[in-house]
Amino acid sequence: MDKLNSRVFYKMYLTNTVLMVVFVGILALISSHFSSKFVLDKITDFNRQTIEDRGEVLEDKLRQMNDLSDAAVASDEVIRLMLTEKDQYISPLVMQEIIQDLKIIRDNYTLVDEISLVDYEREMVINSQSKLSLGETIYRDAIDWEPLSFHSDSGRVSILYTKNWRPVQREADFSIVLRSTRRPFRKICLFP
């Protein structure tokens, strides 16, 4: 009888142990699943909120860049340049006034480091410092660039906002390129 009780006891003990291990395993899997899902949902919500917040900031910065490019084209001298035929003479005084206007606009907006007006017909670039030949610059293909692009030069990354213009009165292409340069080895974020 003792042997029988001993066997029954061990069988019950083994059965209880197996049931306990199975029960704990199932409980661990269920709790792990729900806790992982909870954590994942929280991380997903946080990331979604961060993306929405940054998206709103980016949209605001792009709107400011668009307004700035409109302001760069709004001066009388720039409008006259855009409406003047290629073979008509443009005085150096007009060029100097355009350069001065671009410099004033650039100084009033800390968002950009440089504003450039690209005239493809005359093959020239006018920025807030001087007038350059189009062949000497990176702007030769600016008309085909995306509105927001990046350019790397000498370890510096530049964010370029490009807006193309075509006057209604004549067949000529112009671009306004706004450049914001950021230093290397820093976290690159759009317009900090």
Secondary structure as GFF3:
##gff-version 3
##sequence-region A 1 192
A	DSSP	alpha_helix	2	73	.	.	.	ID=ss1
A	DSSP	alpha_helix	76	83	.	.	.	ID=ss2
A	DSSP	alpha_helix	92	108	.	.	.	ID=ss3
A	DSSP	beta_strand	114	119	.	.	.	ID=ss4
A	DSSP	beta_strand	124	127	.	.	.	ID=ss5
A	DSSP	beta_strand	131	133	.	.	.	ID=ss6
A	DSSP	three_ten_helix	134	136	.	.	.	ID=ss7
A	DSSP	three_ten_helix	138	144	.	.	.	ID=ss8
A	DSSP	beta_strand	148	153	.	.	.	ID=ss9
A	DSSP	beta_strand	156	165	.	.	.	ID=ss10
A	DSSP	beta_strand	174	182	.	.	.	ID=ss11
###
